[in-house]
């Protein structure tokens, strides 16, 4: 009955509209009720944590849409599918490194290894029926915005058949991640080496390093995990480090001394203080109140780390000396090692990494720490700037990723190719997720995201909700395209650049937060705490955006065309309570 009534009303109103339309305005009423979403198509790039969560968020909050997720790997998981080197694990507590909507009470370890996180992501996809939109072994290689039809024209390569085909979408969501494109170090002669050359992010399954002389180049997070993991099995380990770095005690120890100590004292771990006991996992499953209390207590502590990053704050001052003492003790007060490893720059300038067993491994008889710069790599091994030739069987490059934020393929918007724009100037994004002149393009964990602030899982949930609200607005309000205006982004970065000098991140150190530069601007991080970022995304600031409205049937654009034929879907849908406003008069 409701549809028949609507059809009759629409037909009548359309006739009246044609009478009232004048050549002077060239504007016509849209014959649909207020609240009608237009059909849209969305392409997402990447099926890591961000892409997986996006599928669910769109399913819950959008209607009348199509979604496809292109993933270059043969399975979901992103970082946790690709990184499988020995010792690879997350340094965020397991029960806080998960989707808030899909808790896993049976994590094996307090800090999960990569394979367990990958298994979790695969299981979530399967059990939550999120696999449908995902196309694995498909790589996006080109995307171009077409203004006339308000769509992205995208080229995709099938990595099995090598076929390249076209797809189109109204919105392009980039969830390929920041730690995605690994790179070899820029060392002369690197590929002249005749032994085994391995990158930590492309670890061969059959790489046998036992009883060999192995070099590990780099002391970032990956190197810090690899060294103690392979040290017991190699013949000799040669560790090349370029910069000192702050190493934190095992995080469970610091948590046990925090405000979370009360709940942690009730948690049962094995004799190694790493894995949960069977009884503990059973308690997590059965006692929901206790489990939630545990997760929230640890989450609160993780969120509370930001004050340490304020370089002149009391928390930073109180942290530095205990860390120095911890490192000295772990290094056996070895003068050479302490000088090489313990920084003078602020705590947090480089990513603060818990290094369980790392410092202790550097003192083992079969480990040599080399601080001399590498001049070049030759077929037999490494030649230092002082002329020493260090012969090696294998070289492991734990040298990280391309963190320039420059896309790996052309993304061409109104103002040109984003690759060229971000290569020529500093990468900048509105609230980390949108770019001026690139309509209907949104990125997860873009420039100035809180990727050094805690669990990425919860962060990506907030970003997905924020972006979904924007897409809904476009769907329901007749917005053909949307992009942040340049003035808003300029002022956003004026705030960032004024704020960052008060943080440790801006200190004098070589950091991937600054794209590997010692004194460059902080590109990667949000100017505030994790909670600050979540709070910022609660409201959509419509005044910061440029809009292009739909132009149907050749009529003039009108921002209020979405008001339609005078009726609301809330009164025409028999399943909707059309007097909802009487239910909660004080709702805001």
Beta strands, then each sheet from edge to edge (+ up, - down):
strand 1: 40-45
strand 2: 65-71
strand 3: 134-136
strand 4: 138-146
strand 5: 151-158
strand 6: 164-169
strand 7: 171-174
strand 8: 196-199
strand 9: 213-217
strand 10: 236-240
strand 11: 247-248
strand 12: 353-354
strand 13: 367-370
strand 14: 374-378
strand 15: 381-384
strand 16: 389-391
strand 17: 394-397
strand 18: 410-413
strand 19: 416-417
strand 20: 441-443
strand 21: 479-484
strand 22: 545-549
sheet 1: 3+ 2+ 1+ 7+ 20+
sheet 2: 6+ 5- 4+ 18+ 19-
sheet 3: 8+ 17+ 9+ 10+ 13+
sheet 4: 11+ 12+
sheet 5: 14+ 15- 16+
sheet 6: 21+ 22-
end
